[in-house]
Amino acid sequence: MRVLLLILLLLPGFAVPAYAGGIYEQAADETGIYAVEEELPETAREISGALKVDGSYDTENALERLWHSFADSVKGELGQNLKTAASLIAIAMLCALSGSLCSGKPLKEYINIAGCCAAAVSLLGSVDSIVGQTVSALNQLSDYSKAALPAIFTAAAACGAVGSASAKYAATCLALDVLMSLSQKLIIPLVYSYLALAVAGSVFPNSLLSNTAKLTKWMAVTVMTAMTIAFSAYIGMTGLVAGSIDAAAIKTARTVISTSLPVVGGIISDASGAVLSAASVIKNSAGVFGLIAVCALCAGPFAVLSVRMLVLKAAAAASDMVPNSRLSGLISSVSAAMGLLLGLLGCCGIMLFISITAGIKAGSL
């Protein structure tokens, strides 16, 4: 009796506390999940904040920082683009005033050509810079996908979704690389072609130039729409094939362990469930972080393109009030080109968004 009492008194001294945080940190290191944060550019990392693998990631503050960053970018771009719009409206008014003072039709034609050339110089001077920002944002999305997707899908595989995570990762990386490369090698040249045709059509009015410009714009929009739809359908079908197999495999493994080992089997099964749960929390936290990171990468270029497109639309509407429809059509065409670049950035961002979402759902068994 005394020995038993002594053992009961000394037993608390041998107790070792277990911390769930150790499981999270160990699983995070093994899956390399911190690459989701480390591979971000500095500005995007400031917006996204710090990744918390224990599920306590501060999503609300990250979204607030994202909104403030977008609003600041809009304010900065608005002042600069309003000056451009004012100069375009001034050119339109000057051409209309000069044309009203001239009686000869050839002289009015020369004035219209001069006005379109002046507007083209004002508009296209910054096009290379804007296209460069868009291409840079696309490259950042591509580079980030190569760092974030392996980490998220590895965490999904650690959750037990070995088959579906592998299948989705292979499908996602292949499709994403092909489509992002296609977007830069096909859509960007189409945008430049559309701008060239729009300028030529405004200086030298021609139905062939106008129809070719419309066809070029239609091709760019159709390719971007088809890319997004095809990518979504491809990822969805890949997930349906592999997901049910993983769920059945995990359920079978737990049942076999629990029944084959009478006492220890239940403990091992519960422990494996805790490990899978920790991996699931890590994967979900990294997935949410990755989604906000994608928005942070797109926020600046999205603000630039959106503001420029809307301001040019307003300038085209104001220029249409004076008798020089060619100048108004040129401004509207450049605004449409900004819309194409905005759509291209949005398509690539949506595809990466879908890829990260597929990684999050891959371990949801």
ChimeraX attribute file (.defattr): number of C-alpha atoms within 10 A of each C-alpha:
attribute: neighborCount
match mode: 1-to-1
recipient: residues
	/A:1	6
	/A:2	7
	/A:3	8
	/A:4	9
	/A:5	10
	/A:6	10
	/A:7	11
	/A:8	11
	/A:9	10
	/A:10	11
	/A:11	10
	/A:12	9
	/A:13	8
	/A:14	7
	/A:15	8
	/A:16	7
	/A:17	6
	/A:18	8
	/A:19	8
	/A:20	12
	/A:21	12
	/A:22	11
	/A:23	15
	/A:24	22
	/A:25	17
	/A:26	13
	/A:27	20
	/A:28	22
	/A:29	11
	/A:30	13
	/A:31	22
	/A:32	17
	/A:33	28
	/A:34	19
	/A:35	19
	/A:36	23
	/A:37	21
	/A:38	15
	/A:39	17
	/A:40	23
	/A:41	14
	/A:42	10
	/A:43	11
	/A:44	22
	/A:45	19
	/A:46	15
	/A:47	22
	/A:48	30
	/A:49	19
	/A:50	15
	/A:51	23
	/A:52	18
	/A:53	24
	/A:54	21
	/A:55	17
	/A:56	10
	/A:57	19
	/A:58	16
	/A:59	16
	/A:60	9
	/A:61	13
	/A:62	21
	/A:63	17
	/A:64	13
	/A:65	17
	/A:66	23
	/A:67	16
	/A:68	13
	/A:69	19
	/A:70	21
	/A:71	15
	/A:72	14
	/A:73	18
	/A:74	21
	/A:75	14
	/A:76	14
	/A:77	18
	/A:78	18
	/A:79	11
	/A:80	12
	/A:81	18
	/A:82	17
	/A:83	12
	/A:84	18
	/A:85	23
	/A:86	14
	/A:87	16
	/A:88	27
	/A:89	24
	/A:90	14
	/A:91	19
	/A:92	30
	/A:93	19
	/A:94	15
	/A:95	23
	/A:96	19
	/A:97	13
	/A:98	14
	/A:99	20
	/A:100	11
	/A:101	9
	/A:102	12
	/A:103	9
	/A:104	9
	/A:105	10
	/A:106	10
	/A:107	13
	/A:108	18
	/A:109	13
	/A:110	14
	/A:111	18
	/A:112	23
	/A:113	18
	/A:114	15
	/A:115	24
	/A:116	28
	/A:117	18
	/A:118	16
	/A:119	24
	/A:120	22
	/A:121	11
	/A:122	15
	/A:123	18
	/A:124	15
	/A:125	11
	/A:126	11
	/A:127	16
	/A:128	11
	/A:129	11
	/A:130	18
	/A:131	18
	/A:132	12
	/A:133	17
	/A:134	24
	/A:135	19
	/A:136	13
	/A:137	21
	/A:138	24
	/A:139	15
	/A:140	18
	/A:141	21
	/A:142	19
	/A:143	13
	/A:144	23
	/A:145	24
	/A:146	17
	/A:147	19
	/A:148	26
	/A:149	24
	/A:150	22
	/A:151	24
	/A:152	34
	/A:153	32
	/A:154	23
	/A:155	34
	/A:156	31
	/A:157	24
	/A:158	23
	/A:159	27
	/A:160	23
	/A:161	28
	/A:162	23
	/A:163	20
	/A:164	28
	/A:165	31
	/A:166	19
	/A:167	19
	/A:168	26
	/A:169	24
	/A:170	15
	/A:171	17
	/A:172	26
	/A:173	18
	/A:174	11
	/A:175	19
	/A:176	21
	/A:177	14
	/A:178	12
	/A:179	20
	/A:180	23
	/A:181	15
	/A:182	15
	/A:183	23
	/A:184	16
	/A:185	11
	/A:186	15
	/A:187	22
	/A:188	20
	/A:189	14
	/A:190	22
	/A:191	23
	/A:192	16
	/A:193	16
	/A:194	25
	/A:195	25
	/A:196	15
	/A:197	21
	/A:198	27
	/A:199	25
	/A:200	19
	/A:201	21
	/A:202	25
	/A:203	20
	/A:204	13
	/A:205	13
	/A:206	11
	/A:207	10
	/A:208	11
	/A:209	19
	/A:210	17
	/A:211	13
	/A:212	16
	/A:213	24
	/A:214	15
	/A:215	13
	/A:216	21
	/A:217	21
	/A:218	12
	/A:219	15
	/A:220	22
	/A:221	18
	/A:222	11
	/A:223	15
	/A:224	22
	/A:225	14
	/A:226	11
	/A:227	21
	/A:228	18
	/A:229	12
	/A:230	13
	/A:231	19
	/A:232	17
	/A:233	10
	/A:234	15
	/A:235	20
	/A:236	14
	/A:237	11
	/A:238	19
	/A:239	20
	/A:240	12
	/A:241	13
	/A:242	19
	/A:243	22
	/A:244	14
	/A:245	15
	/A:246	21
	/A:247	18
	/A:248	11
	/A:249	14
	/A:250	17
	/A:251	11
	/A:252	12
	/A:253	11
	/A:254	17
	/A:255	13
	/A:256	13
	/A:257	16
	/A:258	18
	/A:259	13
	/A:260	11
	/A:261	13
	/A:262	10
	/A:263	10
	/A:264	13
	/A:265	17
	/A:266	17
	/A:267	14
	/A:268	15
	/A:269	19
	/A:270	14
	/A:271	12
	/A:272	14
	/A:273	16
	/A:274	14
	/A:275	18
	/A:276	20
	/A:277	17
	/A:278	26
	/A:279	28
	/A:280	27
	/A:281	21
	/A:282	27
	/A:283	33
	/A:284	25
	/A:285	23
	/A:286	31
	/A:287	28
	/A:288	19
	/A:289	25
	/A:290	26
	/A:291	19
	/A:292	22
	/A:293	28
	/A:294	22
	/A:295	22
	/A:296	27
	/A:297	24
	/A:298	22
	/A:299	20
	/A:300	23
	/A:301	25
	/A:302	24
	/A:303	22
	/A:304	23
	/A:305	26
	/A:306	19
	/A:307	23
	/A:308	25
	/A:309	24
	/A:310	17
	/A:311	20
	/A:312	25
	/A:313	20
	/A:314	18
	/A:315	23
	/A:316	25
	/A:317	16
	/A:318	17
	/A:319	26
	/A:320	19
	/A:321	13
	/A:322	17
	/A:323	16
	/A:324	18
	/A:325	16
	/A:326	23
	/A:327	30
	/A:328	26
	/A:329	20
	/A:330	25
	/A:331	30
	/A:332	22
	/A:333	24
	/A:334	26
	/A:335	24
	/A:336	20
	/A:337	24
	/A:338	25
	/A:339	19
	/A:340	22
	/A:341	24
	/A:342	19
	/A:343	18
	/A:344	25
	/A:345	23
	/A:346	18
	/A:347	20
	/A:348	23
	/A:349	22
	/A:350	18
	/A:351	22
	/A:352	25
	/A:353	20
	/A:354	19
	/A:355	28
	/A:356	26
	/A:357	17
	/A:358	26
	/A:359	32
	/A:360	22
	/A:361	21
	/A:362	31
	/A:363	29
	/A:364	15
	/A:365	17
